[in-house]
Structure formats: C-alpha cells, structure tokens
Amino acid sequence: MSNKNWGGVRKGAGRIPLEQSERKKGVNIYITEKVKEDISLYGIGNSFSEKATELIKSELEKRKFNDRNI
C-alpha cells in the first residue's frame, strides 16, 4: 500500500481562525409577518439572515451619519 499525502494535520492546512471579536454571534428576534415579508422583499442577500443583516447595517450607517452631521 502506498503512502498518501492527504488527511490528518498538516502545517498551513485549513482555515485561519477568526478572532473572538470577529466571529458572528447568533441572535433571536421576534418580528411580525409583515416585517418578515419586507425583509425578504427589500433586503439584499441570498438568505433571510443575510437580508436582515444587510438592512440593519445600512440603517445603522444612515443613523450614524446623521448623528455626525447634527
């Protein structure tokens, strides 16, 4: 049987781990069916989570910008 070079631990193999502060955290929120439909309609992304996150981030940036210009 020949010696194969796959599997097991290898130097430089695998994904570089993220810092604890950069890791995504799970969150539960409760929304109405209308809000859920609006997120699906107006959000940008492939999944509901991506769409909701994109909408939240864009609104936060908008509000931060408005706070700086007051």
trRosetta pair geometry for C-beta under 8 A, 3 or more apart (Angstrom, degrees):
i j d omega theta_ij theta_ji phi_ij phi_ji
4 7 7.4 51 105 22 114 107
9 13 7.1 -178 -164 55 43 126
10 13 4.0 74 67 -17 95 131
18 22 4.4 -123 178 88 111 112
18 23 5.1 143 95 -70 127 75
19 22 4.6 82 57 8 85 106
19 23 7.4 -139 91 -23 45 82
20 23 6.0 -44 -155 10 34 116
31 35 4.1 -109 177 84 115 132
31 36 5.6 142 102 -53 119 81
31 39 7.7 46 128 -16 166 134
32 35 4.9 99 55 6 77 100
32 36 7.1 -137 99 -4 43 88
33 36 5.4 -55 -150 37 35 116
33 37 6.4 37 152 -20 67 104
34 37 5.7 -53 -149 35 32 111
34 38 6.4 31 152 -18 64 106
35 38 5.6 -54 -148 37 33 112
35 39 6.4 37 153 -22 65 102
36 39 5.8 -51 -149 32 30 111
36 40 6.6 29 153 -15 62 106
36 48 7.9 -4 -158 -152 86 128
37 40 5.7 -57 -151 39 32 111
37 41 6.2 26 153 -17 66 112
38 41 5.6 -59 -142 41 31 109
38 42 5.7 -8 173 12 70 115
39 42 6.8 -69 -125 53 20 84
39 43 4.9 21 -179 -27 63 127
39 48 6.7 64 120 -159 120 83
39 51 5.4 118 164 121 85 114
39 52 5.1 7 -160 -85 137 78
39 55 6.1 -116 -127 6 81 155
40 43 6.6 -29 -96 30 13 109
40 48 6.4 -33 -87 -112 84 90
40 51 6.4 81 -103 111 34 167
42 51 7.8 122 83 -175 52 110
42 55 6.7 78 105 -96 101 124
43 48 7.7 84 71 -148 155 45
43 50 7.3 137 153 104 120 65
43 51 2.4 90 121 -174 142 94
43 52 6.1 -32 -108 -50 153 35
43 54 5.5 124 -161 61 85 111
43 55 5.0 -73 -100 -35 89 112
44 50 7.6 -81 106 135 51 98
44 51 6.5 147 43 -118 23 69
44 54 4.8 -116 57 139 82 164
45 49 7.6 -102 127 82 150 53
45 50 2.7 -169 179 118 147 112
45 51 4.4 -142 45 -58 110 58
45 53 7.3 69 -50 51 161 95
45 54 5.4 -178 -34 -14 115 133
46 50 5.7 47 42 38 62 153
47 50 4.7 99 53 6 77 101
47 51 7.0 -142 95 -4 42 87
48 51 5.6 -56 -149 38 33 113
48 52 6.2 31 155 -18 68 107
49 52 5.9 -55 -144 38 28 108
49 53 6.2 27 157 -17 64 110
50 53 5.8 -57 -145 39 28 111
50 54 6.2 30 157 -21 64 108
51 54 5.8 -55 -147 35 27 111
51 55 6.5 25 156 -15 63 107
52 55 5.9 -57 -150 38 30 109
52 56 6.3 29 154 -18 65 108
53 56 5.8 -57 -146 38 30 111
53 57 6.2 29 157 -18 66 108
54 57 5.9 -55 -145 38 28 110
54 58 6.3 25 159 -17 64 108
55 58 6.0 -56 -143 37 28 108
55 59 6.3 24 159 -15 64 109
56 59 6.1 -61 -149 39 27 107
56 60 6.3 28 154 -20 64 109
57 60 5.7 -57 -147 37 30 112
57 61 6.4 30 157 -19 65 105
58 61 5.8 -52 -148 35 31 111
58 62 6.4 35 152 -21 63 106
59 62 5.5 -52 -148 35 34 115
59 63 6.4 30 155 -16 66 106
60 63 5.9 -57 -146 39 31 107
60 64 6.2 31 155 -19 66 107
61 64 5.7 -53 -143 37 30 111
61 65 6.2 34 156 -21 64 106
62 65 5.8 -56 -151 34 27 112
62 66 6.5 26 152 -17 63 107
63 66 5.6 -53 -147 37 34 112
63 67 6.4 38 153 -23 66 104
64 67 5.7 -52 -149 33 32 113
64 68 6.6 31 154 -19 64 104
65 68 6.0 -57 -153 34 31 110
65 69 6.5 10 156 -4 65 114
66 69 6.1 -71 -146 47 30 100
66 70 6.8 47 155 -47 65 97
67 70 6.1 -41 -153 2 32 116
